[in-house]
Amino acid sequence: MLGGAGARVRCVSVIAAALLVAFAAVGAISALARGARAESESKVRIAFVGDSLSDGYWEGVSVTAGRDACLKNQLEFGRFAKNSTGLTRPDRYDWAVELRRIAESFKPKLFVMSLGLNDRQSVVEHGQITMDDSPLYDDKYKERVTAVLKHAAAAKAALLWIGLPAMRMPVTEKDTRAKNRLFEEAITAFGDPDIQYVEPWKLNAAGADTFASYGPDQNGRMVQIRTPDGEHFTVAGEMLTAAYLLPRIVATVGRMTVPDGASLCAKNEVQAQ
């Protein structure tokens, strides 16, 4: 009997010790989770929205900012772009509605938007079709742009709308130039200083915006910067676009979050480590 009682006591002791360890582990995990939430909430949130081009911009900017100790601790980049989406088919995917959802859940200070790659087509909304060769098309498309802008403004968030880059195929390039004009016109008419059109990255900043599959990377080496489809950027190209976009992103969030015109990270410049 005594031996059995002793075994039971030892068993209970082992179970109690295991429970204490488990409770301690749960407490530690909970503390880490609270710390991670607090760290995330202290950062300025930037939501990348739009199509696959925007997703590439997110990749390049995230990597580039992660090399800067200050920016890494100050900024959080949300990945919300969705491939094969646009503004012409809100019956399938409505970016105006999606922007509102992201604003409510992620609460960004800034949206970075790129759309239009998939919009070489008629606008279909509420069962009504506006043909892409119709004289009404431009106004209808700008109406779709404005619907997105309204939700960014309602969220009290800034928005940088990145123009479409040069494309290889002439028909795509022609549509790209037309879409960039409509983006800029709609944003200018909207008249919100926190919502801006950003010219697309160019291989030759001072020259014509022409397509090139190859170009010098950040170290001057000639590399492939555009993918074989003639529309997207390679990883090397994404790094070039990030070097162009990140200072504009930093300047925008700095104006919104840092008082007295000071820059976000002591100096209003990005230095890759």
Secondary structure, DSSP 4 states (H G I P E B T S, - for coil): -HHHHHHHHHHHHHHHHHHHHHHHHHHHHHHHHHHHHHHHHHSEEEEEEESHHHHHHHHHHHHHHHTSHHHHHHEEEEE---TT--SS-TTT--HHHHHHHHHHHT--SEEEEE--TT--S-EEETTEEE-TTSTTHHHHHHHHHHHHHHHHHHTT-EEEEEPPPP-SSHHHHHHHHHHHHHHHHHHHHH--TTEEEEPPP-SSTTS-----SEEE-TTS-EEE-B-TTSSSB-HHHHHHHHHHHHHHHHHHHHHHHSGGG--TTSSSS----
